[in-house]
Amino acid sequence: MTMVFHLREARKRSGLRLRELAAATGCTLDYIWRLESGRRFPSLPVVLRLVNVLGPLEVSVDGHVYVISERNGP
């Protein structure tokens, strides 16, 4: 199974820099960089934090694109 998170595109659409996204999600700058480069895959709690900051996040799984858009909190 091939899974790709389109995190860089979502971050650029939001106008955030890597450091700003890291601070907003409580992740390290290195971890966000690894997610964007495809070297790591986020856990579900991290995905939800990313969605809360960036809005809908596209994920490609074996060529099919899905959108994660559930927001938690106020």
C-alpha positions in Angstrom: 0.0 0.0 0.0 1.3 3.5 -0.9 0.2 6.4 1.2 1.0 10.0 0.6 0.0 12.9 2.8 -0.2 16.2 0.8 1.0 18.2 3.8 3.3 20.6 2.0 0.6 21.7 -0.3 -1.8 22.3 2.6 0.8 24.2 4.6 1.6 26.5 1.6 -2.1 27.1 1.0 -2.4 28.2 4.6 0.6 30.6 4.3 2.4 29.0 7.3 6.1 28.3 7.4 7.4 24.9 8.7 8.4 26.5 12.0 4.9 28.0 12.4 3.2 24.7 11.7 5.4 22.9 14.1 4.6 25.4 16.9 0.9 25.4 16.1 0.6 21.6 16.2 3.0 20.9 19.1 5.4 18.9 16.8 9.1 19.5 16.3 10.3 21.2 13.2 12.3 18.1 12.2 9.1 15.9 12.5 7.1 18.2 10.3 9.9 18.2 7.8 10.0 14.4 7.8 6.2 14.3 7.3 6.4 16.6 4.4 9.3 14.7 2.8 7.5 11.4 3.2 10.1 10.0 5.6 7.5 9.6 8.4 3.8 9.0 8.6 1.7 10.8 11.2 -0.3 9.1 13.8 -4.1 9.7 13.9 -3.8 12.3 16.8 -1.1 14.2 14.8 -3.3 14.1 11.6 -6.2 15.6 13.6 -3.9 18.4 15.0 -2.7 19.1 11.4 -6.4 19.3 10.2 -7.3 21.6 13.1 -4.5 24.0 12.0 -4.5 23.6 8.2 -8.1 22.6 7.4 -8.9 19.6 5.1 -5.9 17.4 4.3 -5.6 15.2 1.3 -4.3 11.7 1.5 -3.5 9.5 -1.4 -3.8 5.8 -0.8 -2.9 3.5 -3.7 -3.8 6.3 -6.2 -7.1 7.1 -4.6 -7.4 10.6 -3.0 -9.3 11.0 0.3 -9.8 14.2 2.3 -9.6 14.3 6.0 -11.6 17.2 7.2 -12.9 16.5 10.7 -12.1 19.3 13.1 -12.2 18.8 16.8 -12.9 21.5 19.4 -14.5 24.9 19.1 
